[in-house]
Amino acid sequence: MHLEKALGPDRYNTLFYQANWKTIGKAVTVVQSFFATGKLLKAINHTFVTLIRKTLSPSSSVDYIPISCCNVLYKIITKVINKHVIRY
């Protein structure tokens, strides 16, 4: 994952988790809990969708590109699932 990509709804990027892993690593049990129970907190599953303009003077919706700002924990879960599926 890119370390300084856009912040998600939790207001943290991947760099924050990497830089503070010794402090918060054991507290990040949401990922383990998801794989054990199949349940995910609603707050983790929230995503902000925003529009980024493609031109200096946008005049219609085609002049924008949508991006999703997901929670870092959600991205970690997705990466783990993706690696598992690709391997098998």
Summary of the structure (lengths in Angstrom):
residues: 88
radius of gyration: 15.9
end to end distance: 21.7
largest distance: 48.9
contacts: 190
relative contact order: 0.21
helix: 50%
strand: 16%
